[in-house]
Amino acid sequence: MNGFSLSTLGGLCALGLVMGGLPRAAVSADMVLTEADRLAVFKAAGAVQRKGMWVICADDPNPVGATIETVRDLNGDGRPEAVVAEGGTFCYGSAETGFQLLSKQANGSWRVMTGNNGIPEFLKTRGVGGWPDISVGGPGFCFPVERWDGKAYQLNRFEYEGKRCKPQR
């Protein structure tokens, strides 16, 4: 990914230095969640509390815990979206991280929009309703890009550094 090894990228993500190509502070500063919303986000993401941390991969014998990495309005509807990420190879394999994108609905509930193994990067290209395309990074050099079709995020294409590619099989 842009000259970084996966372990370097994973370390940068753990430090909050990479998420959608922007520093976490720059991304997260857009919106702040109340404590009630933080709890609702974790619960909607399927996380449970274990030993003082939120865990999505409940089978992991050594969980590192899930965190809310990004909070901002991604689709321009005035409501926040949140990215919940969790690391570890037990559930996320060689990508070493997984994520879920959640959106606050008009009724105040939170909905999972998509989730995957890898690192989400929100692109400038858009799907239905202004939802950004998401490049799902990980090991390799050709990454899936998901696009919102009005009902779900679906595989749209593969890209590397903004150029279309064909993944090796």
Order of alpha helices (4+ residues) and beta strands (2+ residues): alpha-alpha-alpha-beta-beta-beta-beta-alpha-beta-beta-beta-beta-beta-beta-beta
